[in-house]
């Protein structure tokens, strides 16, 4: 919030009270405005607001009541409502001095809302209506300095944010690369392990094949049932031939012996 010591505030009710002689108003309206002015001087701005609103109920077009109501809202730090009030007044058919006062207090309200560029424009409008307005000139220069500081601070923040973003992007890239390197390493380790297992399996398979071949070489050759039957039949035939041969030899021997006896 803008420091109250740094902004010169126009005394609201005195200006329009002096100028009120140029306006014909109802006695009841003036009564509430006077009561509001007394409360304003005593610092009871909430009471002053109530009286000014009552004056406007009596005369809704009372620029004096509306201006002083804006001042009461400003003192209660209702800056948005105060700004709307002074902006509305500045567009009405007022004297240059009245318009200058409205623009001045519009600028003050906008300053407290941190709307510096619109506040600067409001002070400029006040000086266009009243070039001799020292308070508006002072506040204009003050608002310009505030805007310059704000812009410099914003530029610094933008620069810091850009640097932070660059560092964040760099770190994100490094983290991403680290993750990728770690993944590549894990994939390579997995691939090496699978290759190692395949080699071991191939080695084991080769050994099994060699053992099997060796075992087959050591074992007697197996013959089929048909071969066994043919071999058995061949043995039987050989045995039969052998028996017949032996029998034949015996017969020959028997004949020879008998012949010798006959002699």
TASULQUI-V584071 format. One record per residue. N is the residue number from 1. RES is the residue in three letters. OMEGA is omega in radians with two decimals (999 if undefined). Layout:
n->(N;N)
res->(RES;RES)
omega->(OMEGA;OMEGA)
This chain:
n->(1;2;3;4;5;6;7;8;9;10;11;12;13;14;15;16;17;18;19;20;21;22;23;24;25;26;27;28;29;30;31;32;33;34;35;36;37;38;39;40;41;42;43;44;45;46;47;48;49;50;51;52;53;54;55;56;57;58;59;60;61;62;63;64;65;66;67;68;69;70;71;72;73;74;75;76;77;78;79;80;81;82;83;84;85;86;87;88;89;90;91;92;93;94;95;96;97;98;99;100;101;102;103;104;105;106;107;108;109;110;111;112;113;114;115;116;117;118;119;120;121;122;123;124;125;126;127;128;129;130;131;132;133;134;135;136;137;138;139;140;141;142;143;144;145;146;147;148;149;150;151;152;153;154;155;156;157;158;159;160;161;162;163;164;165;166;167;168;169;170;171;172;173;174;175;176;177;178;179;180;181;182;183;184;185;186;187;188;189;190;191;192;193;194;195;196;197;198;199;200;201;202;203;204;205;206;207;208;209;210;211;212;213;214;215;216;217;218;219;220;221;222;223;224;225;226;227;228;229;230;231;232;233;234;235;236;237;238;239;240;241;242;243;244;245;246;247;248;249;250;251;252;253;254;255;256;257;258;259;260;261;262;263)
res->(UNK;UNK;UNK;UNK;UNK;UNK;UNK;UNK;UNK;UNK;UNK;UNK;UNK;UNK;UNK;UNK;UNK;UNK;UNK;UNK;UNK;UNK;UNK;UNK;UNK;UNK;UNK;UNK;UNK;UNK;UNK;UNK;UNK;UNK;UNK;UNK;UNK;UNK;UNK;UNK;UNK;UNK;UNK;UNK;UNK;UNK;UNK;UNK;UNK;UNK;UNK;UNK;UNK;UNK;UNK;UNK;UNK;UNK;UNK;UNK;UNK;UNK;UNK;UNK;UNK;UNK;UNK;UNK;UNK;UNK;UNK;UNK;UNK;UNK;UNK;UNK;UNK;UNK;UNK;UNK;UNK;UNK;UNK;UNK;UNK;UNK;UNK;UNK;UNK;UNK;UNK;UNK;UNK;UNK;UNK;UNK;UNK;UNK;UNK;UNK;UNK;UNK;UNK;UNK;UNK;UNK;UNK;UNK;UNK;UNK;UNK;UNK;UNK;UNK;UNK;UNK;UNK;UNK;UNK;UNK;UNK;UNK;UNK;UNK;UNK;UNK;UNK;UNK;UNK;UNK;UNK;UNK;UNK;UNK;UNK;UNK;UNK;UNK;UNK;UNK;UNK;UNK;UNK;UNK;UNK;UNK;UNK;UNK;UNK;UNK;UNK;UNK;UNK;UNK;UNK;UNK;UNK;UNK;UNK;UNK;UNK;UNK;UNK;UNK;UNK;UNK;UNK;UNK;UNK;UNK;UNK;UNK;UNK;UNK;UNK;UNK;UNK;UNK;UNK;UNK;UNK;UNK;UNK;UNK;UNK;UNK;UNK;UNK;UNK;UNK;UNK;UNK;UNK;UNK;UNK;UNK;UNK;UNK;UNK;UNK;UNK;UNK;UNK;UNK;UNK;UNK;UNK;UNK;UNK;UNK;UNK;UNK;UNK;UNK;UNK;UNK;UNK;UNK;UNK;UNK;UNK;UNK;UNK;UNK;UNK;UNK;UNK;UNK;UNK;UNK;UNK;UNK;UNK;UNK;UNK;UNK;UNK;UNK;UNK;UNK;UNK;UNK;UNK;UNK;UNK;UNK;UNK;UNK;UNK;UNK;UNK;UNK;UNK;UNK;UNK;UNK;UNK;UNK;UNK;UNK;UNK;UNK;UNK)
omega->(-3.13;-3.14;-3.13;3.13;-3.05;-3.11;3.09;-3.07;3.09;3.05;-2.91;-2.89;-3.11;-3.09;-3.09;3.08;3.10;-3.11;-3.05;3.12;3.13;-3.11;3.08;-3.11;3.14;-3.13;-3.12;3.10;-3.13;-3.14;-3.13;3.13;3.11;3.11;3.10;3.13;3.12;3.12;3.13;3.13;3.14;-3.14;3.12;-3.01;3.10;3.09;3.12;3.11;-3.13;-3.11;3.12;3.10;3.08;3.09;3.12;3.05;3.10;-3.12;-3.04;3.13;-3.12;3.10;3.11;3.12;-3.13;3.13;-3.13;3.06;3.09;3.11;3.13;3.11;3.12;-3.13;3.09;3.10;2.98;-2.94;3.14;3.14;3.10;3.14;3.11;-3.13;-3.10;3.11;3.10;3.14;-3.09;-3.13;-3.12;3.13;-3.14;3.04;3.11;3.14;3.12;3.12;3.12;3.13;3.13;3.12;3.14;-3.10;2.99;3.10;3.12;3.14;-3.13;3.09;3.14;3.06;-3.13;3.08;-2.94;-3.11;3.05;3.12;3.10;3.12;3.12;3.10;3.10;3.10;3.10;3.13;3.06;3.11;-3.11;-3.10;-3.12;-3.09;-3.09;-3.10;3.12;3.13;3.12;-3.12;3.10;3.14;3.12;3.14;3.11;3.11;3.11;3.14;3.13;3.10;-3.14;3.14;3.11;3.11;3.12;3.10;3.11;3.12;3.12;3.14;3.11;3.13;3.11;3.12;3.12;-3.13;3.11;3.12;3.12;3.13;3.14;3.14;3.11;3.13;3.12;3.10;3.13;3.13;3.10;3.13;3.14;3.10;3.13;3.12;3.13;3.13;3.12;3.12;3.14;3.10;3.10;3.12;3.11;-3.14;3.12;3.11;3.11;3.12;3.12;3.12;3.13;3.11;3.11;3.11;3.12;-3.14;3.10;3.13;3.11;3.13;3.12;3.12;-3.12;3.11;3.12;-3.14;3.13;3.12;-3.12;-3.09;3.07;-3.10;-3.14;3.11;-3.13;-3.13;-3.12;3.12;3.14;-3.14;3.13;3.11;3.13;3.12;3.13;3.10;-3.14;-3.13;3.11;3.13;-3.14;3.13;3.14;3.14;3.14;-3.14;3.11;-3.14;3.14;3.13;3.14;-3.13;3.14;3.14;-3.11;3.13;-3.10;-3.13;3.13;-3.14;-3.12;3.10;-3.10;3.10;999)
